[in-house]
Amino acid sequence: MAKVIGLRIRTLRLSRNLSQAELAAMTNVSLSSIKRLEATGQGTLQLLASVAVALNAADGLESLFVQPVQTIAQAEAVANMATRQRARKASLKRAGAG
């Protein structure tokens, strides 16, 4: 999957007629980071987000970072909601135990 992402980034960059060096300058990252991202799909989440924004391809990423709140009541409910701190171990029930 990572290589597919790298290939898509390369395709988007070329469709916008940008060189790797230009994309690196737009995103304020090193040229080697752009090359590695395109070749292997490996990089940081920050790099991926920066490149997506620079290529106007961040629409799909927005749902990961922005959680829209429609009303004040909903915002308060989200803020007051108890969040789980850790997972519980699954209990093993034995057959015939009771």
C-alpha positions, 0 to 999 in steps of 0.5 A: 500500500505504501508504494501505491501511495508513493506512486499516486503522489508522483503522478499528482506531482507530475500532473501539476508539472512540478519537479521534486525539488519544487515540491520539496521547496513548497513543503519545506522538506528535504529533496531526499524526503520527497524522493523517498516518499515517492519511491517507497511511500515511507515518510512521516505523517507530517510529510504526507500531510504537507505534500497532500496540501501542496498538491491540493489533495488533502480532501481525503485527509481532512476527515482524519484531523477535523471532527466537525461539531454542529452545536454547542451542546454536541461540543459539550457532550464530546468534552464530557464524554469519558474516554477509555484509557486502556482496553480490558482483557477478554474474559474467558468463560469456561463451558459448564462453569456457572 
